[in-house]
Each structure stands twice: as C-alpha cells, then as structure tokens.
Amino acid sequence: MGTAVLTAFGTVALAACGASGTGTRDEGPARTDVVSRPSPSPSPAATSSPVPSLSQAQVVRMLRADPEVSEETKDDLKPCGRDYPVDVSLGDLTRAAAPDVLVNVMTCGDAVGVATYVYRVRDGSYVNVFQAEDPPVYAEIDRGDLVVTKQLYRKGDPVAYPSSEEVITYAWHGDVFKETYRLHNDYSKAVGGDDKSGSAGN
C-alpha cells in the first residue's frame, strides 16, 4: 500500500459520533468489545518527544487530504450534530518518535465502524501506514498491538445479528504492520444472536 504524507497538526480530542443525524450505511454493530484489556503505558520513545495534538476537525481534514482514503469514507465525514463521526486514539504502535494516531470512522445514526486508519509521525508529518475500509470494522490499541475487529454476515442475516466476527492482531515489523494472530467467533442464533461461541486460529 502506498503512503500519504500529511502535515502534523496540534491537539487531540477523543470524541465519537453524536446521537443525532442519520448514517449513510446500514451494516451491523460497530464494535463488540472483544478487546477489553487496558492500553499500555507509552514507551520512552513516545514520551521523549512532544506529543502531536489533533482536534477532531483537524483529524477530519487530515483524512480528507489523504489520497489513500476512499471517496466513500470521505463522504461519511460529515458532522453528526456538533461532532464528527470519528473516534481518535493515541498510542505507541510503531515505536516512532511520537505517539501514533488511530482513527475509526463511523456512521452517524447507528455508530457502525466503516473504516480504520493508523497514522505515524515521520519527519514532522503524518504518514498513513494502515487502513481497513471493509465495514463493519473497528480497531483498538492493545498493549502496543493493533487489534482490528471485523463482523461478518451470511446471506439473510439481520443487520443487528452478524453470523460471526474475526479479531485480527497486527504488530509493527520493520516499516509495516504484519498479522500475528487471528481469532474467529461464531455467533449462536439460538437466542436472538445473543449467545456466542468462539474458536481461535492463526
């Protein structure tokens, strides 16, 4: 995947989509909270340099300026009331001189995750080093790893009840993310899709 160099901005606002507005897509739930372990403390590399700060609006401008971001995702970058439909997290994913920026883009009405991006600071600018644009998708930082959850639907599945999900863990190797582990969960339909059973695999 190519990279896009983006200018680093100033402060971070960790904000999700507001409750008002309607989404442009109708896939299933955005996240399942499979990964619940606390994020790690920043490494010395992340704390020794000034932390880049991004407002929510600046994150949206960064995404819109990135040629790697699809036009469909850019169309979703409209305010939900007063806020934009983005979750922003800072963390040490790539051992860079400053914290990496993880961005999840969602729909307004039902907060479905539609795309995930990771930006790394390089020479004072942000570079797109990871993206997933196949919804429903949502990513989190877990102990220095990137954990991406993708919900899967079979034909005839109701929107609220996907058949399964895959939780994929990526670690930074050299200058790219590489998959290190994959967990597959099949959902039971016995009680409205609420009972779930899981199976792991690499």
C-alpha positions in Angstrom: 0.0 0.0 0.0 1.2 3.4 -0.8 1.7 6.1 1.8 0.4 9.6 2.0 2.4 12.3 3.8 0.2 14.6 5.8 1.1 17.7 7.8 1.1 17.2 11.6 -1.5 19.4 13.4 -1.9 20.4 17.0 -4.4 18.9 19.9 -6.3 15.6 20.4 -10.0 15.3 21.1 -11.1 11.8 21.7 -14.7 12.0 20.6 -17.2 9.7 19.0 -20.3 10.5 16.9 -23.2 12.4 18.3 -26.6 10.8 18.6 -28.3 13.0 16.0 -28.2 12.5 12.3 -28.6 9.5 10.0 -25.9 7.2 8.7 -25.2 6.5 5.1 -24.7 2.8 5.6 -26.7 0.1 7.4 -24.3 -2.6 8.3 -24.3 -4.3 11.8 -22.9 -3.1 15.1 -19.7 -1.2 15.1 -17.9 -3.0 17.9 -18.2 -5.9 20.2 -15.7 -5.0 22.9 -13.8 -8.3 22.4 -10.6 -6.5 23.4 -11.0 -5.0 26.8 -7.5 -5.1 28.3 -6.1 -1.7 29.2 -3.8 0.1 26.8 -0.1 0.1 27.6 1.8 2.9 29.1 3.7 4.9 26.5 7.2 3.8 25.7 10.2 6.0 26.3 10.3 6.8 22.6 6.7 8.1 22.8 7.3 10.3 25.8 10.6 11.7 24.9 9.3 13.8 22.1 6.4 16.4 22.0 3.0 14.7 21.6 1.3 15.7 18.4 -2.1 17.1 19.2 -5.1 17.0 16.9 -8.6 18.4 17.2 -11.4 16.4 15.8 -11.8 18.8 12.9 -8.1 18.5 12.1 -8.4 14.8 12.0 -11.2 15.1 9.6 -9.1 17.5 7.4 -6.2 15.0 7.5 -8.5 12.2 6.3 -10.0 14.3 3.5 -6.5 15.3 2.3 -5.2 11.8 2.3 -5.3 10.3 -1.2 -5.3 6.8 0.3 -8.7 7.3 2.0 -11.6 6.2 -0.2 -14.1 8.7 -1.6 -16.9 6.7 0.1 -15.2 7.2 3.5 -14.7 10.9 2.8 -18.5 11.2 2.1 -19.1 9.9 5.6 -17.0 12.6 7.2 -20.0 14.9 7.9 -21.0 16.2 11.3 -23.4 14.3 13.5 -24.9 17.3 15.2 -21.9 19.1 16.7 -19.4 16.2 16.4 -17.8 14.3 13.5 -18.3 10.5 13.4 -14.7 9.7 14.3 -13.0 8.0 17.3 -9.4 9.1 17.8 -6.8 7.3 19.9 -3.1 8.0 20.6 -0.7 5.1 21.4 2.6 3.5 20.7 2.1 1.1 17.8 5.1 1.7 15.6 7.9 2.7 18.1 8.1 6.1 16.4 9.4 9.3 18.0 5.9 10.4 18.8 2.6 8.6 19.5 0.7 7.1 16.6 -2.8 8.2 15.7 -5.6 5.6 15.3 -8.8 6.8 13.7 -12.1 4.9 13.4 -14.7 6.4 11.1 -18.4 5.5 11.9 -21.9 6.2 10.6 -23.9 8.8 12.5 -27.2 7.0 13.2 -26.0 3.7 14.5 -22.2 4.2 15.0 -21.2 1.4 12.6 -17.5 1.3 12.1 -16.9 1.9 8.3 -13.1 2.4 8.2 -10.0 2.4 10.3 -6.7 4.2 9.7 -3.3 4.4 11.5 -1.0 7.5 11.0 2.6 7.5 12.0 4.7 10.7 12.5 7.7 10.8 10.2 9.9 13.9 9.8 7.2 16.1 11.4 4.4 14.8 9.2 1.8 12.1 9.5 2.0 9.1 7.1 -0.8 6.6 6.5 0.6 3.2 7.5 -2.5 1.1 7.8 -6.1 1.2 6.6 -9.1 -1.1 6.6 -12.2 0.1 4.6 -14.4 -3.1 4.6 -17.2 -2.4 7.1 -18.2 -3.2 9.7 -14.8 -2.7 11.1 -13.3 -1.2 14.3 -9.8 -1.1 15.7 -8.2 -0.6 19.1 -4.7 -0.3 20.6 -4.0 -3.3 22.9 -0.6 -3.4 24.7 1.3 -2.0 21.7 -0.6 -4.1 19.1 -3.3 -3.0 16.6 -6.4 -5.2 17.1 -9.0 -5.0 14.3 -12.5 -6.5 14.7 -14.5 -7.3 11.6 -18.1 -8.5 11.8 -19.2 -11.0 9.1 -22.7 -11.6 7.7 -24.2 -14.5 5.8 -27.0 -14.1 3.4 -30.2 -13.4 5.2 -28.6 -12.2 8.5 -30.5 -9.4 10.2 -28.5 -6.2 10.4 -28.4 -6.4 14.2 -27.0 -10.0 14.3 -24.0 -10.9 12.2 -23.1 -14.6 11.9 -19.5 -14.2 13.1 -16.6 -11.9 13.6 -12.8 -12.0 13.2 -10.5 -10.3 15.6 -7.1 -9.8 13.9 -4.0 -8.7 15.8 -1.2 -6.8 13.9 2.3 -5.9 15.2 4.7 -3.5 13.7 7.7 -5.2 12.0 10.3 -3.0 10.2 8.1 -0.5 8.5 4.8 -2.3 8.1 2.1 -4.0 10.1 2.1 -7.8 10.0 -0.7 -10.1 11.2 0.3 -12.1 14.3 -2.9 -13.7 15.5 -6.5 -14.2 14.3 -9.5 -15.2 16.4 -12.8 -16.3 14.8 -16.0 -16.1 16.8 -19.2 -17.8 15.5 -22.4 -16.3 17.0 -25.2 -18.6 18.1 -28.7 -17.7 16.7 -30.4 -19.7 19.5 -31.5 -16.6 21.5 -31.7 -13.7 19.1 -28.0 -13.9 18.3 -27.0 -13.1 21.9 -25.3 -16.4 22.7 -21.9 -16.7 21.2 -19.2 -19.3 20.9 -15.6 -18.7 19.8 -12.8 -20.5 18.2 -9.2 -19.3 17.8 -6.9 -19.7 14.9 -3.8 -18.2 13.4 
